[in-house]
Amino acid sequence: MKNGKLKKLITLATVVASTFALVACGSSSSDDSKGSDSSAKKDSGTVYRTLDEIKKDGTINIGVFSDKNPFGYVDENGEYQGYDVYFANRIGEDLGVKVNFVSTEAANRIEYLQTGKVDLILANFTVTDERAEEVDFALPYMNVALGVVSPDSNVIKSLDNWNSKDQMIVISGTTAETYLTENYPDIPLQKYDSYATAKNALENGNGVAWANDNTEVIAFALQNKGYTVGISELGNKDTIAPAVSKGNDTLLDWVNEEIKSLGDEQFFHKDYEETFVDTYGKDYEEDLVVEGGAVK
């Protein structure tokens, strides 16, 4: 009898312990789903900080270019300047936090968002369906198309009947690379990781032309004698917009409201006149600027 009672007690204890473990696990899972955003983000495999977390920290990390004048660049004093930087500073001011600029390149903009290295990308980021599957775009603040710049000695006005021995310079991770790969697969591409190296390649004659955003190639031709934009619009017209990590709705909603609000004061026209006018003059202002997120 004693042995039988002992067996029953052991069995009962085992059942109770197992039940307690299951309840404990269930409670932990429930707490995770209702707990901090950080836990939920880790579970879903994404990494980002919500608007409240950014405000609490007092700093927002914004990815910008450091070598793409006049969009984002570092001046002789080591300070970030440019059209995107001007916008970023206003975001920090209105959000009430300090802006920490993180230098990015075209090819790692998405990676920097997905890994949480930045909260927001303001790096001349063209909106595409493919990119929208990996990041969330806010409302646009600029229009853009692709363009092609080449030396005056051999101005490229068409991509048809391309000489298979000639190479086109592109930057990895840009819409120019994607467009040419899909629409002109016979054109050999010479790919570079940064704007600085692509510009040097063109100047050194490593390729016959450079395809990139028309804003960039127009700026290059205006700032460097001996080059002409033979194709000012290649493919469809697109827009430039801020991007946040996929699912970061609180930050996305705030940025959208910010863009709408800034449109009321014609902020992006002022931004253009402060950062672009020396490069493009007034002629391109209405073509490039998008106010309040409303594309004409």
N, C-alpha and C positions, 0 to 999 in steps of 0.2 A: 504493500500500500504506500509505504513511504517513497519507494522508487517511482511508483505511478504518479504520486502527487508531485514529485520532483520534476518528472518529465513534463507534466502539465504546466508547471510553473515556468519551466524553461521555454516551452512552446509559446506560452502567453507573453513572456518577456520579449521573445523574438518578434512576435506579431506587433506588439506595442512599439518596439524600437523601429521596425520597418515602417509602420504607420507614421511615426513621428518624423522619420527621415523624408517620407514622401510629402508630408505637410510642409516640412521645412523647405524642401526644394520648391514646392508650389508657391510658398510665400516669397521666396527669393526671386522667382521668375516674375511674380506679380509686381513686386517692388521695382524690379528693373524696368518693367513696361511703364510704370507710373513715375519712375524716379527721374534722375537728371537726364538732360539731353545727351550728355557725353556718353552715358551707358547705352542709350538707344542707338547712338551713332556708331559705337563700336560694334554692336550686334549686327547692324545693317551693312557694315563694311565701309561706311563712308566716314569722312573726317571733316568736321567744320565746327565753327563757333557760332552760336545764335547771336541775335542782336543784343539780347540781355547780357550774354557772356562777354561780348566785346565792350559794352558800356561799363560793365563791372571791372574789366581789366584796365580800361582807360586808354587802350591803344587798338587801332585797326591796322592790319597788315594788308597793304595794297600792292599788287604786282604791276610794275610799269617797266617800260623799256628804259635803258640807260644810254643807248647809242643811236636813238632814232629821232633826231632833230627834224621838225619842231614838235613831235608828239610826246616824246619822253627822252630826256637826255640829262647828263650830268655836266654842269658848267665848269668853268675854270676854278671856281671856288669850292667845287665838290658838292654843289647843291643841285637837287633835281629840279628840272624846268620842263616846260612844254604844255601842250594843249591838255593832255590827259592828267598831267601833274596839277595843273591849275584846277581842274575839276576835282581831283582827289583831295586837294587842300580844302576845298569848300565842303566836301563831304565830311571831313574830319571836324571842321568848324561847326557845322550844323548838327553833327552827331555828338559833339562835346567831348571828343577824344583826340589823342595825338595820332598822327599818321606815321606809320613806319613803312617806308618805301622799300620794296623788295625787287631787286633787278631781275627781270625775266627775259627769256628769249622766246621767239615764236613757237618753237617746238615743245617747250615745257609749260606753257600757260595752263593747259588742262591738268597736267600732272601736279603743278603747284597748288591748284584748287583741291584736287582729289586727295592729296596727302596732308592738307591743312597747313601748308607752308604760307599760304596767303588766305585772307578772307574774301578778297575781291580782286578781280582782274580789270585793270584799266590800261590795256596795252594794245590799242588799235586793233581790237578783236572783232573780226568780221563774223556776223551771224550766219551760220549755215545749219542745215537740217542735221548733218552728221555730228557737228559739235553740240547741238542742242540735245542730243541723246546722252551726252556725257556731262554737260554743265547746264545751269539755268541762266538764260540771258534776261537781263532787264530791258527796259525800253531803250530804243536807240537814241544816240545823240549826234550822229554824223552819217552822211552818205558816202559811199565809196564804190569804185569799180576797179577792175584790173587795168594796168597799162604796161607799155613796153618802151624802155629807153635804150638808145644805142648811140655809138659815136657818129658825129656828123659825116664822117667818111663813108659810113655804110648805114644809113637810116633804115630801120626795119619798119615798113608800113603795113605789112601783111604777113601772116604765118602760113599762108598757102604756098605750095611749091617750095617748101623748106629744104635747104641743102643739108643732107644727112650728116655731113662732116662738121657742120656748125653746131655749137652748143649754146643752150639758153641758160643763163644764170637764174637760179631761184633760191629762196630760203626755205629750209625744211620746216614743215608744219604750217605753211601758209596756204591761202586759197589759190595762189598762183600755181603752186606745185600740184594741187589737186586738179585744178582746171586743165592744165596742160597734159597731165597724165591721162585724164579721161577723154579729152577732146583732140589732143595732138600727140598720140602715143609715139609717133615716129620722130618727134623732136628730142634729141638727147639733152637731158637736164644735168646741169652742174650744180649740185646742192651745197649750200653753206648753212651754218648754224646761226649766224648773226648778221645783222644789217651791215655792220662795219666790214666783215669779211666779204660780203657780197659786193659792196661798193668797191673795195680794193680789187676784187676779181675783175670787175668791169673795167676799172682804170688800168689794170695790168694786161687787159686784152685776153683774159682767160676764156671769155665767151663773147659771142658777137652782140649779145643784148642781155638786158636784165628785165624780167617780168615780175611785177609786184603790184601792190595797191597803187592806183594812179596818183593818189596824193603823194606817195613816197617818190615815185619816179619823176613826177613833175617838179617836186622840190629839189631833187638831185640835179635835174637839167637846169633849173634856174640858178642853182648855187655853183654849178661847175660848167665852165665854158667848154664847148666842143662836144656837147651831147644834146640830143633831140628826142623828145617823146613822139615817136612816129605813130604809135597807137595809144590814144588817150582813154579809150573805153573798149575793153575786151570782155566779152561775155555779158552777163547780167549785172545790173546795178544792185548793190547790196547795202547793208547798214552796219555801222559800228555800234557796239553796245557793251555795257559792263556785264561781267559774268560772276556768278557765285557757284559754290558747290551744289551739286544736285540735291534737292530737298531742303535747302536752307531758306525756307519760305519767309522767316521773320526778317532776315537781312534783305532778301529780294523785294519784299513788299515795301520796306523802308526806302530802298534805292529808287523804286518806281515812283513813289510819292515825292521823293526829292527831285527827280527829273521833271515831273509835272509842275511842281512848285517853282523850280528854277526857270521853267519856260515862261512863267508869268512876268518875270523880270528880264527876259531876253538874255539870260546868263550866258548861253553858249555863243551868242553873237559877240558878247563882250570878251569871252574867252578867245574867240577867233582873233579879235582885234588886238588883244594883248599878246598872243603867242604865234599867230599865223600870218598876220598881215605883212610882216617883213619878208616872208617867204613867198606868199601867193598873191599879195596885193588884195584889193577889194573885189576883183573880178570873180573870184571863185567862192566868195562868202555865202551867197544864197544857194549855190549848188551843193556846198558841203555841209552847212550847218543844219541840224535838226533841233527844233525847240519843243520842249514839252513832250518828247517822245512821239510826236505826230509827223510821220513821213508824208511829204506832199506828193 
